[in-house]
Amino acid sequence: MKRYRILFSIFLILTLLIRPLPVSAANKLDIVFIIDRSGSMGSSINNVKNQISDFTDLLEGQGISYRLGLVTYEDDVTVYPLTSNVNRFKRDLGRIDVSGGTENGLDAIYDAVNSYIFDISAAKYFVLIGDERIYSDYGRTENSIKNLLKNNNIILTSIGPNSSSDPAKSQLKSISDATGGLYLDLDSDFKDSLTSIFDQIQTIPTLDIVSPTPNQVISGLNTAFIPVVNVADPDSDRLTFSLYVDSETSPRQTKTVTNSTNSQMVSFDAMNMGGLVEGNHSLRFEVNDGTATVQEIVNFQIDKTPPQLGVTNVTATANSITMTGSATDARAGMNHLPYRYTVGTTSSNWTSLTSYTRGSLSPNTAYTTKFEARDKVELTSVKSQTVYTLAQIPSFTIQNQQTDSLELLFNDNNPGTTQYQVKVGSKYVSSTGTLTTTPTWITATERRVTIKGLSANTSYLIEGKARNHAGIETNYSPRVTGITIGDPPKNITLDSSQTSVTISWSPVVGATGYDVEADGIIVDNGNLTTYIHQNLIPNTQHQYRVRLKNGGGTGNWSSLYSITTLPYPPASPENLNLIPSQRSIQLEWDSVPNADSYEVEANGSIIYSGDQTSYLYQQLTPKTSYSFRIRGVNRGGAGEWSQEYSIDTLPDPPTEPVNITTNITKDSVRVQWPSVEGATAYEIEVDGLILENEDNTFYLHESLLPLSGHTYRVRAKNSGGKSPWSVAINVTTHPEAPVVPTNIMTTSDSSSINLTWYQVAYAESYEIEIDGVTVVNVEDTIFTHSGLNTNDQHSYRVRARNISGVSPWSKPVTMSTMGDEAVALTNLVAVVTNHSIMLSWDAVAYDNRFEIEVDGVLMDNDQNTTYNHTGLQAEEYHTYKIRVKDQTGDPQWYVVLSLATLPNPPDAPGEIEAFATDTSIELRWDRVEGATGYDIEVNGTVLDNGTLESYIHDQLTPATTYYYRIRAKNMTGVTAWSPLLSKSTTSPTYVVDGKLEENFEMSLLAYHVQDFSQMTFVVTYDPDEVEVVDLYGFTIEEESLITGVIPGTNIEVNHTEGRIEYRVQQSVLPGTSWTGEISGIIFKSKIDGEINIDFILE
């Protein structure tokens, strides 16, 4: 029965919709019915299907702009299309199929919102009819559905159960209340309830757009267009207006209106239509009364295109301009007075006339013309152009005739910028005044034109025409005649000797005579075309010019010609200096007075001709003889050859020595190598010191310390230079022959005797002499003589051996094997210092008593198992024997020892020297007597330096302080540390307090240089801080940009911005060194402040 009521309510709603509503024709309404079709109400719905169709028939004839939508729901949702066709809506109602399932009404609302495309201008109204709570298969909540409806401006009215305890009522009413809809009782009188619904629909505001009108054309120049709407609201709610442009989602403007029971006009703020692109646009007006939202859209056009100009034309005479034109406009249409004309500064009124003329103008004058056309929205098209009036036909007179030119003076009224075409005979005057076969337009400067390039004594017919700046020409003027005067002679030549000058020229047709001006004196030369000026002084200058005379008078002088009489040839050059290398010879000689250039002859052929007094003869063969002579040359001829000089090119430097071998002893190293082809001598670098070795292929380094390290390099040399250094050879001298082994201890059992002794420094092996006969060689410091009988006695001596020899024999030690009943002492220990020897052992039995013989003196040691021998001197030998007292049988020594006290510790090192560079510090000290090695403490870290008496601390930071202590050591122990020594690395950076534009000088010094050949002294600077004034301050000249050898020095420099490199071409005698100043560099400061300059050696 409830389902029947649901469908009947639809019937009543449709009945009310069919009634005429007070809705503006511009307003629309989209109504969607959302119906529960769950199985519990199937029979009731089927009974209503046939009756509802009768009521919907009445919708067809109402003419109200409605669209009807239908959505049904249970487990799934069915959405029927929106339609304004009532019959189709009836068919959709007839298709409702009742079935069982869950009421997914929340999904039905969601699908209705998102499935339909609503009319943007229509109010949207949903009616939900159901008797149960509604759900969602997709997790949609009541709140999300409420927000969805409100965000889309949809009113939802629910028709449902009236019981307050029914959860469906509270749910459906909550949704209706949230959207401004009604909640109606499904069991009440539907006529009253539905009347309330449609009363609410009738309170929706009405909205009409006043401005712009549909498809109105608005100018893109309109920056203050005011949109206007007419609005009415029957219940006079507070109305909120929003204005949107095109597809905007955020309003451009908002307005609020009250007291709107009667219709009223609402004006929005002025809009700048220039911000929109040209073409079609829309304004969307939206009004909301707090419940319903109504929209209206109006389309309009933005016109930014001015009228399309038709054919325009401007014509001119010498004193008038006529303009014609027309235009069309496709979007807005033309104004009723569409045209205006301007010539110069004079404009017409707006007019419908298509032609206009202005007179009384100047000839060949530019006038700006402007044709304007406007449309109905005041968009204007303009065509401007510059038009020139025509020029007048020229008139001129001829004056100032010259031999090669005529001057024209123009008398017409054309302005000075007017161009003329002047015709002389069949040719034309160019812009430079010369004649050309090409028609040329020229300007008359100060109304004058000089015709150039004419022939002397010649008559010319001249005519001309003018053109204005638009290129329009006049007719030619009447012809006039002009005549030139005579031209100077052509092809003037001068020739000189030591005492005369001859001048000659080509004859001129029509000439009656010639004048010659020689050194300012005019000479009439008659008809002759040659003149000789005699009795002159050699190497003196003279000047000449020539002019002709004819029936027309005296012509112009020719150009002034200068010539110098020839000098006598120069004398022979002297002081030829030849500097050979392997593949070139540098020639230098004294300059010769009056010599303009020099010729150099090499082996009979001239190889150079130039004005320099030096020449580099290159691409030569090493070790080859060449001969040279030189002569000076000037305009007077070549002088006598100098005497002939001969010299040989240098040989190539030899290759570096290879296969270097050494023979080493404890105090010498012999270095030897095969001779090198082409070498005349050798140098050897011995521990950093370069020595001259003459032509010897060996070197004996003597008086060395044992176990000292040495480094050797060898290079060959000849007159052509030096070879590279050989690969460095590092060797260590052999040690001293070992010392006598000490602290020999012997123990025995019944079948063997054991010997032990202290290890000897640098010993490679040991020899044991047994009973003076047998010698056994061992590498360890222990020897066991085994396979003996009881109570056998044997004597032993020990000596050490290494590569340098053998030590003396130790003192003999005698020891016997024990008897069968004897028990050996165990855990014998000897503790030796430089002033004492302490012995200890384990007792054989608890009550044993012992005797000890010390250096032959027998002592009773009672039951003590230790003996401390004190008050001894360093390095003293002592013998000890130990036995058990009161034993039965013959007394027998169990242990025999031969021990020596240790040496005293060495003294601390003294006289420590430190030598620093930018990145290293070298320490040196004297050898300490008795020391077998040295420790170095570097900044708190102790290092073992072996036996070396020097140490190099490298890879350091420049300008940094480091701290050192040294101590000596031997087998006894170490000395105290030497006093703390601090040393700082040097800094390659020099800091200067610069003063802007002031010079300062820095000296580049070198210390203890043994070989310059592999050294480059580099100075770097910041070009933004300083500039180089002089690279070598020892000469008068400023060498700031020179690259190469500085003249008069042995310094070669290479200067690039920010970097200066110096190389010294100087040999240092082997075994010596060079210290001095290489260069003084003068800088100019570009700043006030600190300047950093670095000096490094590469």
Secondary structure, DSSP 4 states (H G I P E B T S, - for coil): -HHHHHHHHHHHHHHHHHS-----TT-EEEEEEEEE--GGGHHHHHHHHHHHHHHHGGGGGS---EEEEEEEESSSEEEEEEES-HHHHHHHHHT-----S---HHHHHHHHHHH----TTEEEEEEEE-SS----TT---HHHHHHHHHHTTEEEEEEE---TT-HHHHHHHHHHHHHT--EEETTS-HHHHHHHHHHHHHTS-EEEEEESPTTEEEETT-S-B--EEEEE-TT-PPEEEEEEETT-SS-SEEEEE---SS-EEEEPPPB-GGGSPSEEEEEEEEEE-SS-EEEEEEEEEEE---PEE---EEEE-SS-EEEE--EE-SSS-EEEEEEEEEETTEEPPSBS-SEEEE-SPPTT-EEEEEEEEEETT--EEEEEEEEEPPPPPP-EEEE---SS-EEEEE-SS--TT-EEEEEETTEEE-TTS-EESS---EE-BTTEEEE-SPPTT-EEEEEEEEE-TT--B-PPPPPEEEE------S--EEEE-SS-EEEE----TT--EEEEEETTEEEE-TT-SEEEE-SPPTT-EEEEEEEEEETTEE------EEEEPPPPPPPPP---EEEE-SS-EEEE----TT-SEEEEEETTEEEEEES-SEEEE-SPPTT-EEEEEEEEEETTEE-PPPPPEEEEPPPPPPPPP-S-EEEE-SS-EEEE----TT-SEEEEEETTEEEE-TT-SEEEE-SPPTT-EEEEEEEEEETTEEPPPPPPEEEEPPPPPPPPP--EEEEE-SS-EEEE-PPPTT--EEEEEETTTEEEEESSSEEEE-SPPTT-EEEEEEEEEETTEEPPPPPPEEEE---SS----EEEEEEE-SS-EEEEEE-SSTT--EEEEETTEEEEEET-SEEEE-SPPTT-EEEEEEEETT-SSS---SEEEEEEPPPPPPPPP-S-EEEE-SS-EEEE-PPPTT-SEEEEEETTEEEE-TT-SEEEE-SPPTT-EEEEEEEEE-SS-B-PPPPPEEEE---SEEEEEE-TT-EEEEEEEEEEES--TT--EEEE--TTTEEEEES-TTSSS--SS--EEPTTSSEEEEEETTEEEEEE-----TT--EEEEEEEEEEEESSSEEEEEEEEE-
